[in-house]
Amino acid sequence: MLAFSSNAKKSLEKHARVASNAGGGMFWPLRRRRDARHEIPLDGFVRKGDKSIPCRLRNISAGGALIEIDSSDLFELNAHLRIGHTATLEIPEIGTFKAHPTRMHWKFAGFAIEDGAAEIGAFIEHWQESTGQEFRPH
């Protein structure tokens, strides 16, 4: 438990529960990602069981993706999609992947992609070359 103090930051630092403010903070600590994320806006589908709903890719890396699901469609999938349970993420321009949600908040879901890192990495490189822009990873 936290020690009582008139200065909350002191108490948190004393118990090693605070990160520096450079890139992180008390509630959102700085995390190092294994693979860089790239903002590549594409449409796709999330499939779980017999349910399939459209989604919008917000960012992607070789190991994961952040998608946005329309609020009205979310109710269709909500009973079937659970954190840690395998679903299928289909992005027509890239491919179809087995993935599982690692976090869900409002209309966004973060997915860990179980296989397909090579295909995604190749697509990211091709996307950067074809657009003529150098995307800065997140």
Residue pairs with C-beta under 8 A, 6 or more apart in sequence:
2 11
2 12
2 15
2 17
3 11
3 14
3 15
4 11
5 11
5 14
9 18
9 26
12 18
12 26
17 26
18 26
19 25
19 26
19 29
19 30
20 30
22 30
23 30
24 30
24 31
33 61
33 138
34 61
34 63
35 61
35 62
35 63
35 64
35 117
36 61
36 137
36 138
37 59
37 60
37 61
37 64
37 66
37 137
37 138
38 59
38 60
38 61
38 124
38 127
38 128
38 135
38 137
38 138
39 58
39 59
39 135
39 138
40 57
40 59
40 60
40 124
40 127
40 135
41 56
41 57
41 58
42 56
42 57
42 91
42 92
42 93
42 94
43 54
43 55
43 56
43 57
43 91
43 92
44 54
44 55
44 56
44 57
44 67
44 89
44 90
44 91
44 92
45 52
45 53
45 54
45 55
45 89
45 90
46 52
46 53
46 55
46 67
46 69
46 77
46 81
46 87
46 88
46 89
46 90
46 109
47 87
47 88
47 89
47 90
48 77
48 80
48 81
48 85
48 87
48 88
49 80
51 76
51 77
51 80
53 69
53 70
53 73
53 74
53 76
53 77
54 69
54 70
54 73
55 67
55 68
55 69
55 89
56 67
56 68
56 69
57 65
57 66
57 67
57 91
58 65
58 66
58 67
58 68
58 108
59 65
59 66
59 138
60 66
60 91
60 94
60 120
60 124
61 120
61 137
62 113
62 117
62 118
62 120
62 121
62 124
63 112
63 113
63 117
64 99
64 102
64 110
64 111
64 112
64 113
65 89
65 91
65 99
65 110
65 111
65 113
66 108
66 109
66 110
66 111
67 89
67 108
67 109
67 111
68 107
68 108
69 77
69 107
69 108
69 109
70 107
71 107
74 107
81 87
81 101
81 104
81 109
82 101
83 100
83 101
83 102
83 103
83 104
84 100
84 101
84 102
85 100
85 101
86 98
86 99
86 100
86 114
87 98
87 99
87 100
87 101
87 111
88 96
88 97
88 98
88 99
89 96
89 97
89 98
89 99
89 111
89 113
90 96
90 97
91 97
93 123
94 119
94 120
94 123
95 116
95 119
97 113
97 114
97 115
97 116
97 120
98 113
98 114
98 115
99 111
99 112
99 113
99 114
100 111
100 112
100 114
101 109
101 110
101 111
102 110
102 111
102 112
103 109
103 110
104 110
113 120
127 135
128 134
128 135
